[in-house]
Amino acid sequence: MDTPLMIIPLPAWLVYARPAWVPLFILFWITQSRHRPVGLIFCWVIGLFMDSMLASLLGQHGLSLLLMSLLATQIRKRFHHA
């Protein structure tokens, strides 16, 4: 998926310009899928995978991706019903 793009080393001056590829990919997937939106459990598992790849606090990315996908799903429903 997009996680190799997150662990490729960059020069020190370019580190803060790196986009968050996984949340961008998930947001795009949620907003563009017509039939079946991305599941919340899938986003949580991808976040846990990111935690293990980046050696961060377990559940940090999982919770943030879960909340982001929940909000994006709710906003998507509002736009498609209007």
Biopython code that builds the backbone (N, CA, C, O; Angstrom):
import numpy as np
from Bio.PDB.StructureBuilder import StructureBuilder

atoms = [
    (1, "MET", "N", (0.842, -1.173, 0.000)),
    (1, "MET", "CA", (0.000, 0.000, 0.000)),
    (1, "MET", "C", (0.887, 1.236, 0.000)),
    (1, "MET", "O", (1.913, 1.244, -0.680)),
    (2, "ASP", "N", (0.533, 2.264, 0.727)),
    (2, "ASP", "CA", (1.267, 3.518, 0.696)),
    (2, "ASP", "C", (2.360, 3.600, 1.741)),
    (2, "ASP", "O", (3.131, 4.560, 1.727)),
    (3, "THR", "N", (2.466, 2.642, 2.646)),
    (3, "THR", "CA", (3.420, 2.771, 3.737)),
    (3, "THR", "C", (4.869, 2.807, 3.294)),
    (3, "THR", "O", (5.659, 3.441, 3.993)),
    (4, "PRO", "N", (5.300, 2.187, 2.197)),
    (4, "PRO", "CA", (6.698, 2.383, 1.790)),
    (4, "PRO", "C", (7.005, 3.840, 1.474)),
    (4, "PRO", "O", (8.147, 4.271, 1.636)),
    (5, "LEU", "N", (6.029, 4.599, 1.034)),
    (5, "LEU", "CA", (6.256, 6.012, 0.776)),
    (5, "LEU", "C", (6.491, 6.787, 2.068)),
    (5, "LEU", "O", (7.082, 7.867, 2.046)),
    (6, "MET", "N", (6.033, 6.243, 3.188)),
    (6, "MET", "CA", (6.205, 6.927, 4.456)),
    (6, "MET", "C", (7.552, 6.631, 5.101)),
    (6, "MET", "O", (8.002, 7.402, 5.948)),
    (7, "ILE", "N", (8.207, 5.536, 4.724)),
    (7, "ILE", "CA", (9.451, 5.176, 5.399)),
    (7, "ILE", "C", (10.680, 5.415, 4.535)),
    (7, "ILE", "O", (11.797, 5.130, 4.968)),
    (8, "ILE", "N", (10.503, 5.934, 3.320)),
    (8, "ILE", "CA", (11.643, 6.282, 2.481)),
    (8, "ILE", "C", (12.338, 7.487, 3.105)),
    (8, "ILE", "O", (11.686, 8.492, 3.390)),
    (9, "PRO", "N", (13.648, 7.405, 3.321)),
    (9, "PRO", "CA", (14.334, 8.542, 3.941)),
    (9, "PRO", "C", (14.363, 9.756, 3.019)),
    (9, "PRO", "O", (14.561, 9.640, 1.810)),
    (10, "LEU", "N", (14.161, 10.912, 3.622)),
    (10, "LEU", "CA", (14.202, 12.189, 2.908)),
    (10, "LEU", "C", (15.270, 13.077, 3.541)),
    (10, "LEU", "O", (15.669, 12.849, 4.683)),
    (11, "PRO", "N", (15.733, 14.084, 2.810)),
    (11, "PRO", "CA", (16.650, 15.040, 3.432)),
    (11, "PRO", "C", (15.967, 15.758, 4.599)),
    (11, "PRO", "O", (14.741, 15.854, 4.651)),
    (12, "ALA", "N", (16.761, 16.247, 5.508)),
    (12, "ALA", "CA", (16.223, 16.863, 6.727)),
    (12, "ALA", "C", (15.318, 18.049, 6.418)),
    (12, "ALA", "O", (14.334, 18.265, 7.126)),
    (13, "TRP", "N", (15.622, 18.818, 5.386)),
    (13, "TRP", "CA", (14.816, 19.994, 5.081)),
    (13, "TRP", "C", (13.490, 19.640, 4.420)),
    (13, "TRP", "O", (12.612, 20.497, 4.322)),
    (14, "LEU", "N", (13.322, 18.399, 3.963)),
    (14, "LEU", "CA", (12.114, 17.994, 3.250)),
    (14, "LEU", "C", (11.201, 17.088, 4.079)),
    (14, "LEU", "O", (10.134, 16.689, 3.613)),
    (15, "VAL", "N", (11.613, 16.766, 5.288)),
    (15, "VAL", "CA", (10.846, 15.829, 6.116)),
    (15, "VAL", "C", (9.446, 16.356, 6.430)),
    (15, "VAL", "O", (8.484, 15.587, 6.415)),
    (16, "TYR", "N", (9.319, 17.633, 6.709)),
    (16, "TYR", "CA", (8.020, 18.182, 7.098)),
    (16, "TYR", "C", (7.104, 18.454, 5.911)),
    (16, "TYR", "O", (5.935, 18.790, 6.102)),
    (17, "ALA", "N", (7.604, 18.318, 4.715)),
    (17, "ALA", "CA", (6.786, 18.511, 3.519)),
    (17, "ALA", "C", (6.176, 17.206, 3.022)),
    (17, "ALA", "O", (5.431, 17.202, 2.042)),
    (18, "ARG", "N", (6.489, 16.097, 3.693)),
    (18, "ARG", "CA", (5.960, 14.789, 3.274)),
    (18, "ARG", "C", (4.476, 14.691, 3.613)),
    (18, "ARG", "O", (4.090, 14.896, 4.764)),
    (19, "PRO", "N", (3.642, 14.379, 2.622)),
    (19, "PRO", "CA", (2.209, 14.225, 2.924)),
    (19, "PRO", "C", (1.937, 12.912, 3.652)),
    (19, "PRO", "O", (2.710, 11.960, 3.551)),
    (20, "ALA", "N", (0.857, 12.878, 4.365)),
    (20, "ALA", "CA", (0.427, 11.649, 5.035)),
    (20, "ALA", "C", (-0.320, 10.812, 3.997)),
    (20, "ALA", "O", (-1.510, 11.022, 3.765)),
    (21, "TRP", "N", (0.378, 9.869, 3.379)),
    (21, "TRP", "CA", (-0.168, 9.134, 2.242)),
    (21, "TRP", "C", (-1.340, 8.230, 2.615)),
    (21, "TRP", "O", (-2.329, 8.177, 1.884)),
    (22, "VAL", "N", (-1.250, 7.531, 3.720)),
    (22, "VAL", "CA", (-2.305, 6.572, 4.080)),
    (22, "VAL", "C", (-3.626, 7.287, 4.383)),
    (22, "VAL", "O", (-4.654, 6.872, 3.848)),
    (23, "PRO", "N", (-3.655, 8.332, 5.207)),
    (23, "PRO", "CA", (-4.931, 9.033, 5.401)),
    (23, "PRO", "C", (-5.481, 9.651, 4.116)),
    (23, "PRO", "O", (-6.693, 9.653, 3.900)),
    (24, "LEU", "N", (-4.610, 10.169, 3.272)),
    (24, "LEU", "CA", (-5.077, 10.713, 1.996)),
    (24, "LEU", "C", (-5.693, 9.626, 1.121)),
    (24, "LEU", "O", (-6.730, 9.842, 0.493)),
    (25, "PHE", "N", (-5.061, 8.469, 1.080)),
    (25, "PHE", "CA", (-5.581, 7.344, 0.299)),
    (25, "PHE", "C", (-6.933, 6.877, 0.837)),
    (25, "PHE", "O", (-7.860, 6.617, 0.069)),
    (26, "ILE", "N", (-7.035, 6.775, 2.154)),
    (26, "ILE", "CA", (-8.299, 6.316, 2.747)),
    (26, "ILE", "C", (-9.409, 7.343, 2.537)),
    (26, "ILE", "O", (-10.542, 6.969, 2.232)),
    (27, "LEU", "N", (-9.102, 8.629, 2.694)),
    (27, "LEU", "CA", (-10.117, 9.653, 2.435)),
    (27, "LEU", "C", (-10.586, 9.621, 0.985)),
    (27, "LEU", "O", (-11.781, 9.735, 0.711)),
    (28, "PHE", "N", (-9.654, 9.466, 0.069)),
    (28, "PHE", "CA", (-10.031, 9.368, -1.341)),
    (28, "PHE", "C", (-10.903, 8.145, -1.578)),
    (28, "PHE", "O", (-11.896, 8.219, -2.301)),
    (29, "TRP", "N", (-10.538, 7.025, -0.973)),
    (29, "TRP", "CA", (-11.281, 5.786, -1.158)),
    (29, "TRP", "C", (-12.692, 5.914, -0.593)),
    (29, "TRP", "O", (-13.648, 5.437, -1.204)),
    (30, "ILE", "N", (-12.830, 6.549, 0.561)),
    (30, "ILE", "CA", (-14.153, 6.720, 1.169)),
    (30, "ILE", "C", (-15.030, 7.623, 0.315)),
    (30, "ILE", "O", (-16.202, 7.325, 0.089)),
    (31, "THR", "N", (-14.463, 8.723, -0.158)),
    (31, "THR", "CA", (-15.284, 9.682, -0.901)),
    (31, "THR", "C", (-15.610, 9.219, -2.314)),
    (31, "THR", "O", (-16.631, 9.630, -2.864)),
    (32, "GLN", "N", (-14.783, 8.385, -2.916)),
    (32, "GLN", "CA", (-14.993, 7.985, -4.294)),
    (32, "GLN", "C", (-15.671, 6.634, -4.465)),
    (32, "GLN", "O", (-16.108, 6.311, -5.570)),
    (33, "SER", "N", (-15.772, 5.838, -3.414)),
    (33, "SER", "CA", (-16.430, 4.541, -3.559)),
    (33, "SER", "C", (-17.941, 4.728, -3.575)),
    (33, "SER", "O", (-18.510, 5.388, -2.705)),
    (34, "ARG", "N", (-18.568, 4.148, -4.560)),
    (34, "ARG", "CA", (-20.011, 4.312, -4.699)),
    (34, "ARG", "C", (-20.799, 3.167, -4.056)),
    (34, "ARG", "O", (-21.876, 3.388, -3.502)),
    (35, "HIS", "N", (-20.271, 1.964, -4.129)),
    (35, "HIS", "CA", (-21.043, 0.810, -3.690)),
    (35, "HIS", "C", (-20.802, 0.477, -2.223)),
    (35, "HIS", "O", (-21.745, 0.419, -1.433)),
    (36, "ARG", "N", (-19.561, 0.261, -1.863)),
    (36, "ARG", "CA", (-19.268, -0.163, -0.498)),
    (36, "ARG", "C", (-18.149, 0.707, 0.061)),
    (36, "ARG", "O", (-17.014, 0.628, -0.409)),
    (37, "PRO", "N", (-18.452, 1.527, 1.048)),
    (37, "PRO", "CA", (-17.392, 2.362, 1.620)),
    (37, "PRO", "C", (-16.389, 1.524, 2.411)),
    (37, "PRO", "O", (-16.658, 0.379, 2.776)),
    (38, "VAL", "N", (-15.265, 2.105, 2.657)),
    (38, "VAL", "CA", (-14.214, 1.439, 3.411)),
    (38, "VAL", "C", (-14.711, 1.188, 4.822)),
    (38, "VAL", "O", (-15.297, 2.075, 5.443)),
    (39, "GLY", "N", (-14.482, -0.012, 5.330)),
    (39, "GLY", "CA", (-14.933, -0.359, 6.659)),
    (39, "GLY", "C", (-14.096, 0.275, 7.754)),
    (39, "GLY", "O", (-12.910, 0.544, 7.564)),
    (40, "LEU", "N", (-14.709, 0.508, 8.883)),
    (40, "LEU", "CA", (-14.011, 1.115, 10.007)),
    (40, "LEU", "C", (-12.967, 0.171, 10.577)),
    (40, "LEU", "O", (-11.899, 0.609, 11.003)),
    (41, "ILE", "N", (-13.265, -1.112, 10.590)),
    (41, "ILE", "CA", (-12.303, -2.092, 11.100)),
    (41, "ILE", "C", (-11.084, -2.153, 10.198)),
    (41, "ILE", "O", (-9.962, -2.301, 10.682)),
    (42, "PHE", "N", (-11.289, -2.043, 8.893)),
    (42, "PHE", "CA", (-10.179, -2.021, 7.953)),
    (42, "PHE", "C", (-9.257, -0.834, 8.243)),
    (42, "PHE", "O", (-8.035, -0.984, 8.238)),
    (43, "CYS", "N", (-9.830, 0.329, 8.492)),
    (43, "CYS", "CA", (-9.019, 1.518, 8.787)),
    (43, "CYS", "C", (-8.264, 1.351, 10.094)),
    (43, "CYS", "O", (-7.118, 1.786, 10.206)),
    (44, "TRP", "N", (-8.887, 0.731, 11.080)),
    (44, "TRP", "CA", (-8.230, 0.503, 12.352)),
    (44, "TRP", "C", (-7.058, -0.460, 12.201)),
    (44, "TRP", "O", (-5.995, -0.240, 12.782)),
    (45, "VAL", "N", (-7.245, -1.521, 11.426)),
    (45, "VAL", "CA", (-6.171, -2.488, 11.196)),
    (45, "VAL", "C", (-5.018, -1.845, 10.425)),
    (45, "VAL", "O", (-3.854, -2.081, 10.751)),
    (46, "ILE", "N", (-5.322, -1.043, 9.417)),
    (46, "ILE", "CA", (-4.272, -0.338, 8.681)),
    (46, "ILE", "C", (-3.518, 0.595, 9.631)),
    (46, "ILE", "O", (-2.296, 0.706, 9.534)),
    (47, "GLY", "N", (-4.215, 1.260, 10.538)),
    (47, "GLY", "CA", (-3.566, 2.118, 11.521)),
    (47, "GLY", "C", (-2.662, 1.341, 12.457)),
    (47, "GLY", "O", (-1.576, 1.812, 12.795)),
    (48, "LEU", "N", (-3.087, 0.158, 12.884)),
    (48, "LEU", "CA", (-2.226, -0.681, 13.723)),
    (48, "LEU", "C", (-0.994, -1.141, 12.953)),
    (48, "LEU", "O", (0.097, -1.230, 13.515)),
    (49, "PHE", "N", (-1.169, -1.433, 11.671)),
    (49, "PHE", "CA", (-0.028, -1.799, 10.833)),
    (49, "PHE", "C", (0.951, -0.621, 10.730)),
    (49, "PHE", "O", (2.166, -0.812, 10.782)),
    (50, "MET", "N", (0.416, 0.585, 10.584)),
    (50, "MET", "CA", (1.275, 1.779, 10.546)),
    (50, "MET", "C", (2.019, 1.961, 11.862)),
    (50, "MET", "O", (3.191, 2.338, 11.866)),
    (51, "ASP", "N", (1.342, 1.694, 12.988)),
    (51, "ASP", "CA", (1.994, 1.805, 14.287)),
    (51, "ASP", "C", (3.176, 0.850, 14.392)),
    (51, "ASP", "O", (4.232, 1.220, 14.905)),
    (52, "SER", "N", (3.005, -0.363, 13.913)),
    (52, "SER", "CA", (4.099, -1.325, 13.992)),
    (52, "SER", "C", (5.224, -0.979, 13.014)),
    (52, "SER", "O", (6.393, -1.212, 13.322)),
    (53, "MET", "N", (4.895, -0.429, 11.839)),
    (53, "MET", "CA", (5.924, -0.062, 10.868)),
    (53, "MET", "C", (6.729, 1.149, 11.320)),
    (53, "MET", "O", (7.941, 1.210, 11.112)),
    (54, "LEU", "N", (6.050, 2.113, 11.939)),
    (54, "LEU", "CA", (6.709, 3.356, 12.329)),
    (54, "LEU", "C", (7.192, 3.346, 13.777)),
    (54, "LEU", "O", (7.758, 4.335, 14.244)),
    (55, "ALA", "N", (6.977, 2.242, 14.492)),
    (55, "ALA", "CA", (7.391, 2.075, 15.891)),
    (55, "ALA", "C", (6.830, 3.193, 16.771)),
    (55, "ALA", "O", (7.545, 3.771, 17.590)),
    (56, "SER", "N", (5.555, 3.486, 16.592)),
    (56, "SER", "CA", (4.910, 4.501, 17.417)),
    (56, "SER", "C", (4.019, 3.818, 18.456)),
    (56, "SER", "O", (3.936, 2.591, 18.508)),
    (57, "LEU", "N", (3.372, 4.611, 19.262)),
    (57, "LEU", "CA", (2.496, 4.101, 20.305)),
    (57, "LEU", "C", (1.387, 3.248, 19.673)),
    (57, "LEU", "O", (0.709, 3.700, 18.751)),
    (58, "LEU", "N", (1.206, 2.035, 20.161)),
    (58, "LEU", "CA", (0.250, 1.104, 19.571)),
    (58, "LEU", "C", (-1.175, 1.646, 19.724)),
    (58, "LEU", "O", (-1.645, 1.879, 20.838)),
    (59, "GLY", "N", (-1.839, 1.839, 18.608)),
    (59, "GLY", "CA", (-3.203, 2.338, 18.593)),
    (59, "GLY", "C", (-3.315, 3.804, 18.234)),
    (59, "GLY", "O", (-4.418, 4.299, 18.004)),
    (60, "GLN", "N", (-2.206, 4.503, 18.180)),
    (60, "GLN", "CA", (-2.234, 5.934, 17.879)),
    (60, "GLN", "C", (-2.769, 6.183, 16.473)),
    (60, "GLN", "O", (-3.724, 6.942, 16.308)),
    (61, "HIS", "N", (-2.183, 5.570, 15.475)),
    (61, "HIS", "CA", (-2.645, 5.749, 14.106)),
    (61, "HIS", "C", (-3.971, 5.023, 13.875)),
    (61, "HIS", "O", (-4.808, 5.479, 13.095)),
    (62, "GLY", "N", (-4.154, 3.901, 14.550)),
    (62, "GLY", "CA", (-5.405, 3.162, 14.411)),
    (62, "GLY", "C", (-6.603, 3.977, 14.841)),
    (62, "GLY", "O", (-7.621, 4.016, 14.151)),
    (63, "LEU", "N", (-6.479, 4.627, 15.985)),
    (63, "LEU", "CA", (-7.586, 5.450, 16.481)),
    (63, "LEU", "C", (-7.810, 6.668, 15.592)),
    (63, "LEU", "O", (-8.950, 7.028, 15.301)),
    (64, "SER", "N", (-6.728, 7.297, 15.163)),
    (64, "SER", "CA", (-6.900, 8.495, 14.334)),
    (64, "SER", "C", (-7.502, 8.144, 12.972)),
    (64, "SER", "O", (-8.350, 8.882, 12.471)),
    (65, "LEU", "N", (-7.079, 7.032, 12.366)),
    (65, "LEU", "CA", (-7.670, 6.626, 11.087)),
    (65, "LEU", "C", (-9.126, 6.198, 11.261)),
    (65, "LEU", "O", (-9.958, 6.443, 10.387)),
    (66, "LEU", "N", (-9.427, 5.566, 12.377)),
    (66, "LEU", "CA", (-10.799, 5.153, 12.652)),
    (66, "LEU", "C", (-11.715, 6.370, 12.774)),
    (66, "LEU", "O", (-12.788, 6.400, 12.171)),
    (67, "LEU", "N", (-11.302, 7.370, 13.548)),
    (67, "LEU", "CA", (-12.121, 8.575, 13.710)),
    (67, "LEU", "C", (-12.227, 9.355, 12.408)),
    (67, "LEU", "O", (-13.292, 9.875, 12.077)),
    (68, "MET", "N", (-11.115, 9.440, 11.665)),
    (68, "MET", "CA", (-11.129, 10.149, 10.387)),
    (68, "MET", "C", (-12.084, 9.480, 9.407)),
    (68, "MET", "O", (-12.845, 10.161, 8.720)),
    (69, "SER", "N", (-12.049, 8.156, 9.339)),
    (69, "SER", "CA", (-12.926, 7.462, 8.399)),
    (69, "SER", "C", (-14.384, 7.533, 8.834)),
    (69, "SER", "O", (-15.277, 7.583, 7.989)),
    (70, "LEU", "N", (-14.635, 7.538, 10.134)),
    (70, "LEU", "CA", (-16.006, 7.689, 10.623)),
    (70, "LEU", "C", (-16.572, 9.054, 10.240)),
    (70, "LEU", "O", (-17.697, 9.150, 9.750)),
    (71, "LEU", "N", (-15.794, 10.101, 10.463)),
    (71, "LEU", "CA", (-16.247, 11.442, 10.092)),
    (71, "LEU", "C", (-16.401, 11.585, 8.579)),
    (71, "LEU", "O", (-17.359, 12.199, 8.109)),
    (72, "ALA", "N", (-15.472, 11.027, 7.819)),
    (72, "ALA", "CA", (-15.560, 11.118, 6.361)),
    (72, "ALA", "C", (-16.773, 10.354, 5.836)),
    (72, "ALA", "O", (-17.407, 10.788, 4.874)),
    (73, "THR", "N", (-17.099, 9.229, 6.454)),
    (73, "THR", "CA", (-18.278, 8.463, 6.036)),
    (73, "THR", "C", (-19.552, 9.242, 6.326)),
    (73, "THR", "O", (-20.474, 9.249, 5.511)),
    (74, "GLN", "N", (-19.610, 9.900, 7.483)),
    (74, "GLN", "CA", (-20.788, 10.696, 7.826)),
    (74, "GLN", "C", (-20.942, 11.890, 6.875)),
    (74, "GLN", "O", (-22.052, 12.197, 6.440)),
    (75, "ILE", "N", (-19.850, 12.549, 6.559)),
    (75, "ILE", "CA", (-19.901, 13.682, 5.632)),
    (75, "ILE", "C", (-20.291, 13.212, 4.233)),
    (75, "ILE", "O", (-21.053, 13.885, 3.540)),
    (76, "ARG", "N", (-19.772, 12.061, 3.819)),
    (76, "ARG", "CA", (-20.109, 11.500, 2.506)),
    (76, "ARG", "C", (-21.601, 11.204, 2.406)),
    (76, "ARG", "O", (-22.224, 11.471, 1.379)),
    (77, "LYS", "N", (-22.174, 10.652, 3.477)),
    (77, "LYS", "CA", (-23.615, 10.374, 3.474)),
    (77, "LYS", "C", (-24.437, 11.646, 3.346)),
    (77, "LYS", "O", (-25.456, 11.656, 2.655)),
    (78, "ARG", "N", (-24.013, 12.709, 3.998)),
    (78, "ARG", "CA", (-24.727, 13.983, 3.916)),
    (78, "ARG", "C", (-24.688, 14.546, 2.497)),
    (78, "ARG", "O", (-25.690, 15.063, 2.004)),
    (79, "PHE", "N", (-23.537, 14.445, 1.842)),
    (79, "PHE", "CA", (-23.414, 14.986, 0.481)),
    (79, "PHE", "C", (-24.200, 14.174, -0.536)),
    (79, "PHE", "O", (-24.746, 14.737, -1.485)),
    (80, "HIS", "N", (-24.266, 12.861, -0.353)),
    (80, "HIS", "CA", (-24.973, 12.036, -1.322)),
    (80, "HIS", "C", (-26.476, 12.041, -1.125)),
    (80, "HIS", "O", (-27.211, 11.681, -2.044)),
    (81, "HIS", "N", (-26.957, 12.440, 0.050)),
    (81, "HIS", "CA", (-28.398, 12.513, 0.280)),
    (81, "HIS", "C", (-28.947, 13.899, -0.054)),
    (81, "HIS", "O", (-30.160, 14.076, -0.165)),
    (82, "ALA", "N", (-28.078, 14.860, -0.212)),
    (82, "ALA", "CA", (-28.548, 16.222, -0.500)),
    (82, "ALA", "C", (-28.839, 16.427, -1.960)),
    (82, "ALA", "O", (-29.243, 17.518, -2.361)),
]
sb = StructureBuilder()
sb.init_structure("model")
sb.init_model(0)
sb.init_chain("A")
sb.init_seg("    ")
for serial, (resi, resn, name, xyz) in enumerate(atoms, 1):
    if name == "N":
        sb.init_residue(resn, " ", resi, " ")
    sb.init_atom(name, np.array(xyz, "f"), 0.0, 1.0, " ", f" {name:<3s}", serial, name[0])
structure = sb.get_structure()
